[in-house]
Amino acid sequence: MTDSPRRAAATAAIHAGRLPALPGVPVIPPVHRSVIYEFVDAGEFADVMDDASRGYLYTRIRNPTTDELGAVIAELEGAEAGLCFASGMGALSAAVAELAPPGAGMVAATQIYGQTHHMAATRPDGRLVDIGDTDALRRAAQGAAVVVCETVSNPSLAVADIPAVAEVAHAAGAALVVDNTIATPIGCRPLEHGADLVFHSATKYLNGHSDVLAGVAAGSAELIGRLAERSLELGATLAPDSAWLVRRGIRTLHLRVERASENAMAIAAYLEGHPRVRRVAYPGLASHPSHAVASRILDRFGGLMSFEVEGGRPGGEAVMDRVQLCLRATSLGGVETCISHPASTSHRQLSAEELAQAGIAEGDLRLTVGCEQVDDLIADLDQALR
Ligand SMILES: Cc1ncc(COP(=O)(O)O)c(C=O)c1O
């Protein structure tokens, strides 16, 4: 028998195994799954609870693993602070709720992710505008509190002239929020071009392995602090396991984006020369309307492209049916190449007129190019286009 009384199994099952800290810091930080935190005394507990000293209390408020991912995003985007959310839409919803409460006015690019388009289109104070039309943007931004655009849009691949958009938004007194999901911070850092807040669907390139749903935002410490307060109510908190996986994925972000960009450039050039392809939208091609802006704003042209095959919707569907290596799947930014049909998937909420405004043809196919050997991808598309 030791001096301390033997604990009952029920107690040991809960409290046993607390080991003293030993020298040696893990190179890869652990996942902090604990939702609650313990304090040395009542005073420390009260101080953390009152925010008199910064500490961990409850994971919806703060968690070391999500804090770590937030810090990584802040550094990658050149921001003072970063914050995690349960999804990309969680990040956008928090930003819009904070910057443009109902009635304050929201402007979004017509060329934007379908769900963001839907958000602006269904708000009584929402306006949609061609982000490349500066005069239209100037008119739309009057009286608005926020302008939302994507660095590179999906699937028309329009590249926003972020410095010009920021100038117009700021002159109207609106904040500029940029969705940098497709460009990634390897391709562009919108805050350096005048954006006030940048956000990502981290589900895509940041994680890169199609196995996590997550969102992140980065900006000034003041604005991120307001979003953190807001997200206490919204509750769109990222789970620590998901944050850990995204952080792990980011370790190879630069390699994946470089490889996907090289692959995409080769595929775009191949498709552009194919007799059955009517149009290829890829910002790296000199033929793309955004090529000049892209060359100025982007360090990498990225892995996303769209192309229109002859024969409209049935023509596009036939190619979809014949591919053998490219996966018929939605989303983007994973290591695997996926093909999809925007009119019936990501932009299904849009009417025929809205599709046309967003620059999407009924027969367009979207290709999110992964990291495979490019010859194999071209061979697959070649047999599918026969
Ligand atoms: C460009 C872009 N932004 C935002 C989102 C929304 O992200 P999430 O699905 O993580 O909420 C998506 C999702 O497809 C997207 O493609």
The ligand as an ORCA input file, in Angstrom:
! r2SCAN-3c Opt
* xyz 0 1
  C     -14.881     29.211    -54.104
  C     -15.657     28.656    -52.957
  N     -15.899     29.426    -51.891
  C     -16.599     28.975    -50.831
  C     -17.116     27.685    -50.807
  C     -17.877     27.211    -49.613
  O     -17.036     26.435    -48.819
  P     -17.537     25.240    -47.863
  O     -18.108     24.167    -48.727
  O     -16.291     24.838    -47.139
  O     -18.564     25.851    -46.952
  C     -16.870     26.842    -51.894
  C     -17.382     25.459    -51.884
  O     -17.440     24.775    -52.882
  C     -16.128     27.341    -52.996
  O     -15.880     26.572    -54.087
*
